[in-house]
Amino acid sequence: MKTILQILGIIIISFSLIACNEELVEQAQSGILKGKVVKRGTNVPLGNVKIFTAPTTETVFTGTDGTFEIKNMPIGNYSVKAELSGYITTFQAVNIQKQDQVVTAVFEMDDDNSLNTPPTTPLLLSPIDNAVNQPLTVELTWSSTDPDTIDVLKYNLTIKNNLDTNIIQVNDLLTNHYTLSNLKFGVSYFWQVSVSDGIHAPVLSAISKFTTNMVPLNRYQYVQKQNGNLLIVSSNELGSNFQFTNSSYNSWRPRKNNNAGLIAFLRTEGGSSHIYTANPDGSNVFKVTTVPVAGFNNNEMDFSWSTNGQEFLYANFNKLYRINKDGSGLNLVYTAPSGTMISECDWSYDGSKIALKTNSVNGYSTQIYIIDMLGNTIKTILSGTLGASGGLNLSVDGNRLVYTRDISGFEDTSGNYRQLDTHIFVYDLTSNITYDISSESERPQGTNDLDPRFSPNNAQIIFTNTSNDNISQRNVVIVDLNNDLTDMQRTTLFTNAEMPDYE
């Protein structure tokens, strides 16, 4: 009996040992997890991604090629986690079923921006689509929103037109509006806005169109001084105006010719003065002269159109030239007497005679006279007087000449050509009578009347009035002519203005 019990004990112990060996064998079985982490959509490998499992085994990091490996993972089911700053954490299930099994896994990770929402399509607010009669300065406005309030929106603005191939591009705007200036008359503009939050591709708006006003039929042109330069302004009688010339140039003496459909003016180029022309809206600026307009003082120089708008008369020191508006056909018309130079000229409406002003090198010893087209002197209006004079303009009928003269006789030796008491005179070529129309009762004391021009119907004279201190503001004034040319009332048309033209 004792022997049987011993045998049974041995058998039980043997089974227990076998059972323990089987359990130990199962715990020792493991596999290998290999994998790679890439960025979703691009398959770019992601390095330094933290890989760990649940239940916990070994924690590893991907190499620069995005790969990783976890060895000795006991057989079982796992949730494997891929984690990298700036990316959305990704999980993947892995099942290791037998000893030395190699399981592979690919993780595709989205960056945090994948949760970001793009901005809304920009809505163009003003001007409304197909708006017309817009001014030459337009405020463009639009709207766009972004659900992600922390995003900074930047706008790009593109403007094209139906006149030329020029494109205006304005980038990285942080506001939803932009002032578009220096537009052209009668031109259609097409504009589009794109918005970007710096994360998504830019979102484009629809294309909108607006058209500017047509060129106004302004009858007045005058000069203003801005930032040290003279520029030309075009205006109507109500004062509605626009800047005709670019303020980066020195431009003066506007002269409009309706037959030519152009406005001519003087402009400084490389230290010399030349005649230029442009359309009434200021476009298509064209340099006419190659031989410059020159004399004792650029600001005192003047030139004249032919009535038909095909030619100009202008002076270069003692020479009077005739030139076509396209710059061709330069011809010498007249040479002033020795020791004098021509400062101003005016061509009669019928083209038969020319009014001239000559002076010495310092601007004095003035003579005003009229010649025919052969250079013969027809009539002398002013000679042998002291002081400054100028402002020549013949009436449409050719029977009157308006000019200015400093009746004080002052001659400025400083070179500033200052005038103290300059009046406007009208000389009647038929009766040879001169009328002083600078009425002392109407003209402010201590001022000069300068740059006179007849109105198109000869019923008015437009001119500049300014203090004789030579530095004060200048204003454009108009006076109605009556039969006896006395006691005429003045009306100020434009302030901070000079050298007027009225056509």
KAFEN-V884376 format. One record per residue. N is the residue number from 0. RES is the residue in one small letter. PHI is phi as a letter, one per 30 degrees, with the letter a starting at -180 (none if undefined). PSI is psi as a letter, one per 30 degrees, with the letter a starting at -180 (none if undefined). Layout:
# KAFEN-V884376
n: (N:N)
res: (RES:RES)
phi: (PHI:PHI)
psi: (PSI:PSI)
This chain:
# KAFEN-V884376
n: (0:1:2:3:4:5:6:7:8:9:10:11:12:13:14:15:16:17:18:19:20:21:22:23:24:25:26:27:28:29:30:31:32:33:34:35:36:37:38:39:40:41:42:43:44:45:46:47:48:49:50:51:52:53:54:55:56:57:58:59:60:61:62:63:64:65:66:67:68:69:70:71:72:73:74:75:76:77:78:79:80:81:82:83:84:85:86:87:88:89:90:91:92:93:94:95:96:97:98:99:100:101:102:103:104:105:106:107:108:109:110:111:112:113:114:115:116:117:118:119:120:121:122:123:124:125:126:127:128:129:130:131:132:133:134:135:136:137:138:139:140:141:142:143:144:145:146:147:148:149:150:151:152:153:154:155:156:157:158:159:160:161:162:163:164:165:166:167:168:169:170:171:172:173:174:175:176:177:178:179:180:181:182:183:184:185:186:187:188:189:190:191:192:193:194:195:196:197:198:199:200:201:202:203:204:205:206:207:208:209:210:211:212:213:214:215:216:217:218:219:220:221:222:223:224:225:226:227:228:229:230:231:232:233:234:235:236:237:238:239:240:241:242:243:244:245:246:247:248:249:250:251:252:253:254:255:256:257:258:259:260:261:262:263:264:265:266:267:268:269:270:271:272:273:274:275:276:277:278:279:280:281:282:283:284:285:286:287:288:289:290:291:292:293:294:295:296:297:298:299:300:301:302:303:304:305:306:307:308:309:310:311:312:313:314:315:316:317:318:319:320:321:322:323:324:325:326:327:328:329:330:331:332:333:334:335:336:337:338:339:340:341:342:343:344:345:346:347:348:349:350:351:352:353:354:355:356:357:358:359:360:361:362:363:364:365:366:367:368:369:370:371:372:373:374:375:376:377:378:379:380:381:382:383:384:385:386:387:388:389:390:391:392:393:394:395:396:397:398:399:400:401:402:403:404:405:406:407:408:409:410:411:412:413:414:415:416:417:418:419:420:421:422:423:424:425:426:427:428:429:430:431:432:433:434:435:436:437:438:439:440:441:442:443:444:445:446:447:448:449:450:451:452:453:454:455:456:457:458:459:460:461:462:463:464:465:466:467:468:469:470:471:472:473:474:475:476:477:478:479:480:481:482:483:484:485:486:487:488:489:490:491:492:493:494:495:496:497:498:499:500:501:502)
res: (m:k:t:i:l:q:i:l:g:i:i:i:i:s:f:s:l:i:a:c:n:e:e:l:v:e:q:a:q:s:g:i:l:k:g:k:v:v:k:r:g:t:n:v:p:l:g:n:v:k:i:f:t:a:p:t:t:e:t:v:f:t:g:t:d:g:t:f:e:i:k:n:m:p:i:g:n:y:s:v:k:a:e:l:s:g:y:i:t:t:f:q:a:v:n:i:q:k:q:d:q:v:v:t:a:v:f:e:m:d:d:d:n:s:l:n:t:p:p:t:t:p:l:l:l:s:p:i:d:n:a:v:n:q:p:l:t:v:e:l:t:w:s:s:t:d:p:d:t:i:d:v:l:k:y:n:l:t:i:k:n:n:l:d:t:n:i:i:q:v:n:d:l:l:t:n:h:y:t:l:s:n:l:k:f:g:v:s:y:f:w:q:v:s:v:s:d:g:i:h:a:p:v:l:s:a:i:s:k:f:t:t:n:m:v:p:l:n:r:y:q:y:v:q:k:q:n:g:n:l:l:i:v:s:s:n:e:l:g:s:n:f:q:f:t:n:s:s:y:n:s:w:r:p:r:k:n:n:n:a:g:l:i:a:f:l:r:t:e:g:g:s:s:h:i:y:t:a:n:p:d:g:s:n:v:f:k:v:t:t:v:p:v:a:g:f:n:n:n:e:m:d:f:s:w:s:t:n:g:q:e:f:l:y:a:n:f:n:k:l:y:r:i:n:k:d:g:s:g:l:n:l:v:y:t:a:p:s:g:t:m:i:s:e:c:d:w:s:y:d:g:s:k:i:a:l:k:t:n:s:v:n:g:y:s:t:q:i:y:i:i:d:m:l:g:n:t:i:k:t:i:l:s:g:t:l:g:a:s:g:g:l:n:l:s:v:d:g:n:r:l:v:y:t:r:d:i:s:g:f:e:d:t:s:g:n:y:r:q:l:d:t:h:i:f:v:y:d:l:t:s:n:i:t:y:d:i:s:s:e:s:e:r:p:q:g:t:n:d:l:d:p:r:f:s:p:n:n:a:q:i:i:f:t:n:t:s:n:d:n:i:s:q:r:n:v:v:i:v:d:l:n:n:d:l:t:d:m:q:r:t:t:l:f:t:n:a:e:m:p:d:y:e)
phi: (none:d:d:d:d:d:d:d:d:d:d:d:d:d:d:d:d:d:d:d:d:d:d:d:d:d:d:d:d:a:b:b:c:c:a:b:c:b:d:d:j:c:i:d:d:c:c:i:d:d:c:b:b:b:e:d:b:c:c:b:b:d:d:d:d:i:c:b:a:c:c:h:d:e:e:l:c:b:c:c:c:c:b:a:e:j:b:d:d:b:c:a:d:b:b:c:c:a:e:i:d:c:c:c:b:c:c:c:c:c:d:d:d:d:c:d:c:d:d:d:d:e:c:d:c:b:d:d:e:i:d:b:h:d:d:d:b:b:c:d:b:a:b:a:b:b:e:d:d:d:d:c:d:b:c:c:c:b:b:b:b:c:c:b:c:d:b:c:b:b:c:h:d:c:c:c:a:a:c:c:b:h:d:c:d:i:c:c:c:c:b:b:c:c:b:b:c:i:c:c:d:e:c:c:d:d:c:c:b:b:b:d:e:d:d:d:d:d:c:c:b:b:c:b:c:b:h:i:c:c:b:c:c:c:b:c:d:c:i:d:b:b:d:d:c:d:d:d:c:c:b:a:h:d:b:d:b:d:d:d:i:b:c:c:a:c:b:d:b:h:i:c:c:b:d:b:b:a:d:e:c:j:d:h:d:b:d:d:c:c:d:d:d:b:a:d:a:e:d:c:d:b:b:b:d:d:e:d:i:c:b:b:c:a:c:b:h:c:c:c:c:b:b:d:d:d:j:c:i:d:b:d:c:a:b:d:e:e:i:b:b:c:c:b:b:b:c:d:e:d:i:c:b:b:c:b:b:c:a:d:d:c:j:c:h:d:b:b:a:b:b:d:d:c:j:d:d:c:a:c:c:b:a:i:c:d:j:d:a:l:i:d:a:d:d:e:d:i:c:b:b:c:a:b:a:d:d:d:i:d:b:d:d:d:j:d:h:d:c:c:a:d:c:c:b:c:c:d:d:d:c:i:c:c:c:c:c:d:e:d:d:c:d:e:d:i:b:c:c:b:h:d:b:d:d:e:c:i:d:b:b:c:a:c:b:a:d:d:d:i:b:d:e:c:b:c:b:b:b:d:d:c:d:c:h:b:h:c:d:c:b:d:c:b:c:h:b:a:h:d:b:b:b)
psi: (e:e:e:e:e:e:e:e:e:e:e:e:e:e:e:e:e:e:e:e:e:e:e:e:e:e:f:f:k:l:a:k:j:k:l:k:k:l:k:k:f:f:g:k:k:k:l:g:k:k:k:l:l:k:l:k:b:k:k:l:k:k:a:f:g:g:l:l:k:j:l:h:j:k:k:a:k:l:j:k:k:k:k:k:k:f:l:k:k:k:l:k:k:k:j:j:f:l:k:g:k:j:k:k:k:k:k:j:k:k:l:f:f:f:f:k:k:l:l:l:k:k:j:k:e:k:l:l:k:g:k:l:h:k:l:f:k:k:j:k:l:l:k:k:l:k:f:j:f:f:k:j:k:k:k:k:k:k:k:l:l:g:e:a:g:k:k:k:k:k:l:h:k:f:l:h:l:k:j:j:l:h:l:l:k:g:k:k:k:k:l:k:k:k:k:k:g:f:e:l:k:k:k:k:l:l:k:l:k:l:k:l:l:l:k:k:i:k:f:k:k:l:k:l:k:k:h:f:l:k:l:k:k:k:l:a:f:f:g:j:l:l:k:e:l:k:f:f:l:j:k:l:i:k:j:k:j:e:e:f:g:l:k:l:l:k:k:k:j:h:f:l:k:l:k:l:l:l:l:f:g:f:l:h:k:k:k:e:l:e:k:l:k:k:a:f:j:e:f:f:k:l:l:k:l:l:e:f:g:f:l:l:k:l:k:j:c:g:k:k:l:k:k:l:f:g:f:l:h:k:k:k:e:k:k:l:l:k:f:l:l:k:e:l:l:k:k:l:e:f:g:f:l:k:k:k:k:l:l:a:f:g:f:a:h:k:k:k:l:k:l:a:f:f:g:k:k:e:k:k:e:k:k:g:l:l:l:l:l:a:h:k:k:k:l:e:f:g:f:k:k:k:l:l:k:j:f:f:g:k:j:j:f:f:g:f:h:k:k:e:i:k:l:k:k:k:k:j:f:e:f:g:k:k:k:j:g:i:k:f:f:e:k:k:k:g:l:k:k:l:h:k:k:k:l:f:g:g:f:l:k:k:l:k:k:l:k:g:f:g:f:l:k:k:k:k:l:k:k:k:k:a:e:g:h:l:h:k:k:k:k:k:e:k:l:h:l:l:h:l:k:j:none)
